Amino acid sequence: MFTVARGPWNLECVASFMQDYYQIILPLHGSRWGDLIILQGESLLIPAAEELLAKAISISCSKGLTEVAFVLSDSMVPSSAKAQFLRVYQPSGLNVQLFQNEQTALQWLIQQGLHCDKPAILPKFA
């Protein structure tokens, strides 16, 4: 899975995003999969959105999500965004790592035994 997200996020944004996300991950149910998430801008969540995202992550884990590679991009508060997303994602038991760039993040996911089923995106990360 490859996700690009731009914040900040309120409850409605997270709810809308998760509705779309669930439709996209439907074919992945029952298999082991990971997500490379690129956070652009100020990807901060209000408390209600943070709680909803935590629930959505739990559901995604039950559908096979095992690894998440984050790349923080264009943030003026990267340490705050990093702390918030780790707080939301780590309790789920996911293997979560943060990276400086997409190439390293993708390489890490592949090292975890995952593969990219859309080879067309690979040249972007070469």
C-alpha positions in Angstrom: 0.0 0.0 0.0 1.2 3.5 -0.8 -0.5 6.4 1.0 0.2 10.1 0.7 -1.5 12.2 3.4 -1.6 16.0 3.9 -2.6 17.4 7.2 -3.7 18.9 9.5 -6.5 16.4 10.1 -9.9 16.8 11.8 -12.4 14.0 12.5 -14.2 14.4 9.2 -10.9 14.1 7.2 -9.9 10.9 9.0 -13.4 9.4 8.6 -13.4 10.2 4.9 -9.9 8.9 4.4 -10.6 5.7 6.2 -13.7 5.0 4.1 -11.6 5.3 1.0 -8.7 3.3 2.5 -11.0 0.4 3.5 -12.2 0.1 -0.1 -8.6 0.1 -1.4 -7.3 -2.5 1.1 -10.3 -4.9 0.6 -8.4 -7.1 -1.9 -5.5 -7.4 0.7 -7.6 -8.9 3.4 -6.2 -12.2 4.5 -2.7 -11.6 3.3 0.2 -9.9 5.0 0.8 -6.3 3.8 2.5 -3.0 4.6 2.0 0.6 4.0 4.5 3.3 2.9 2.9 6.5 4.3 4.2 9.9 3.1 3.0 12.6 5.5 3.0 16.0 3.8 2.6 19.4 5.5 1.4 19.6 9.1 0.1 16.1 9.5 -1.3 16.6 13.0 -4.5 15.2 14.3 -7.0 16.7 16.7 -7.7 14.3 19.7 -11.0 12.9 18.2 -9.3 12.3 14.9 -6.3 10.6 16.6 -8.8 8.3 18.5 -10.6 7.4 15.3 -7.4 6.7 13.4 -6.2 4.4 16.2 -9.4 2.4 15.8 -9.0 2.3 12.1 -5.4 1.0 12.5 -6.6 -1.8 14.7 -9.1 -2.8 12.0 -6.4 -2.7 9.4 -4.2 -4.9 11.5 -7.0 -7.4 11.7 -7.0 -7.4 7.9 -3.3 -8.2 7.5 -1.4 -4.9 8.0 1.9 -5.7 9.7 4.5 -3.0 8.7 4.3 0.8 8.3 7.1 3.0 6.9 6.6 6.7 7.5 8.2 9.5 5.6 7.7 13.0 7.0 7.8 15.6 4.3 7.5 19.4 4.4 6.6 19.6 8.1 7.5 22.6 10.3 6.9 20.4 13.4 8.3 17.0 12.4 9.0 16.0 16.0 5.4 16.6 17.0 4.1 14.8 14.0 6.5 11.9 14.6 5.5 11.6 18.3 1.8 11.7 17.5 1.9 9.1 14.8 4.0 6.8 16.9 1.6 7.2 19.7 -1.3 6.2 17.4 0.4 3.4 15.5 2.7 1.6 18.0 0.0 0.3 20.5 -1.4 -1.8 17.6 1.7 -4.0 17.6 2.7 -2.9 14.1 6.3 -2.8 13.1 6.6 1.0 12.6 9.7 2.8 11.3 10.3 6.5 10.3 12.5 7.4 7.4 14.0 10.5 5.8 13.1 9.5 2.2 10.8 7.2 0.2 13.6 5.1 -1.2 14.8 4.0 2.2 11.3 3.4 3.4 10.5 1.2 0.4 13.7 -0.8 0.8 12.9 -1.4 4.5 9.4 -2.7 3.6 11.0 -5.1 1.0 13.5 -6.3 3.6 10.6 -7.1 5.9 9.5 -9.6 3.2 6.9 -7.5 1.6 6.7 -6.8 -2.2 5.4 -4.1 -4.4 2.5 -5.3 -6.5 2.6 -2.1 -8.6 6.1 -2.1 -10.2 5.2 1.1 -12.0 5.8 3.1 -8.8 9.3 1.6 -8.3 11.2 3.9 -10.8 10.0 6.9 -8.7 11.9 5.4 -5.8 15.0 4.2 -7.6 
